[in-house]
Amino acid sequence: MKQTISILAVGFLALACTPTVKVEAPDKPIEINLNVKIEQHVKVSIEKDVSQAIKKRKDIF
């Protein structure tokens, strides 16, 4: 009798310890903050420098 009760108790404990995984959508929206700074003047100034260098020395290229 004790053996049967102990086997049942172990069985119930094993069933009670099964892991569960829950996937839920978040309450708040997901925020992605991108701090992006685009500077075009760098590219333009390089282009101006290159065009001036080509005008000064045509044998560069």
FENZI-V583926 format. One record per residue. N is the residue number from 1. RES is the residue in three letters. PHI is phi in degrees with one decimal (NA if undefined). PSI is psi in degrees with one decimal (NA if undefined). D_LAST is the distance of its C-alpha to the last C-alpha in whole Angstrom. Layout:
BEGIN
n | res | phi | psi | d_last
N | RES | PHI | PSI | D_LAST
N | RES | PHI | PSI | D_LAST
END
This chain:
BEGIN
n | res | phi | psi | d_last
1 | MET | NA | -46.5 | 98
2 | LYS | -62.3 | -36.4 | 96
3 | GLN | -67.1 | -40.0 | 94
4 | THR | -65.4 | -42.9 | 93
5 | ILE | -65.9 | -41.3 | 93
6 | SER | -67.9 | -36.9 | 90
7 | ILE | -65.8 | -41.8 | 88
8 | LEU | -65.7 | -39.2 | 88
9 | ALA | -65.0 | -42.8 | 87
10 | VAL | -64.4 | -39.5 | 84
11 | GLY | -63.1 | -45.0 | 83
12 | PHE | -66.2 | -38.6 | 83
13 | LEU | -65.9 | -37.9 | 81
14 | ALA | -66.0 | -39.0 | 79
15 | LEU | -69.8 | -34.0 | 78
16 | ALA | -73.4 | -21.1 | 78
17 | CYS | -97.2 | 14.5 | 75
18 | THR | -71.1 | 132.3 | 73
19 | PRO | -73.9 | 145.1 | 69
20 | THR | -125.6 | 144.6 | 68
21 | VAL | -120.9 | 126.0 | 65
22 | LYS | -116.0 | 131.6 | 64
23 | VAL | -111.9 | 117.2 | 61
24 | GLU | -128.6 | 148.5 | 61
25 | ALA | -73.7 | 144.8 | 59
26 | PRO | -69.0 | 153.9 | 58
27 | ASP | -69.5 | -42.5 | 60
28 | LYS | -99.8 | 152.3 | 57
29 | PRO | -68.6 | 151.2 | 54
30 | ILE | -78.6 | 129.6 | 51
31 | GLU | -109.0 | 131.2 | 49
32 | ILE | -120.1 | 112.2 | 45
33 | ASN | -99.1 | 117.5 | 43
34 | LEU | -112.9 | 116.7 | 40
35 | ASN | -93.1 | 93.8 | 38
36 | VAL | -116.4 | 128.8 | 35
37 | LYS | -123.8 | 118.2 | 33
38 | ILE | -105.2 | 125.0 | 30
39 | GLU | -117.9 | 110.5 | 28
40 | GLN | -85.1 | -22.5 | 25
41 | HIS | -63.3 | -24.2 | 24
42 | VAL | -65.8 | -46.3 | 22
43 | LYS | -66.4 | -42.1 | 20
44 | VAL | -65.6 | -41.4 | 20
45 | SER | -67.7 | -34.6 | 19
46 | ILE | -66.2 | -42.3 | 16
47 | GLU | -62.0 | -39.9 | 15
48 | LYS | -65.7 | -41.4 | 16
49 | ASP | -62.9 | -41.2 | 15
50 | VAL | -66.9 | -43.6 | 11
51 | SER | -65.5 | -35.6 | 12
52 | GLN | -67.6 | -39.3 | 13
53 | ALA | -66.2 | -37.6 | 10
54 | ILE | -66.6 | -39.7 | 8
55 | LYS | -64.5 | -37.9 | 11
56 | LYS | -74.0 | -46.6 | 12
57 | ARG | -126.3 | 99.5 | 9
58 | LYS | -75.0 | -12.8 | 7
59 | ASP | -89.2 | 7.1 | 6
60 | ILE | -63.0 | -46.2 | 4
61 | PHE | -101.1 | NA | 0
END
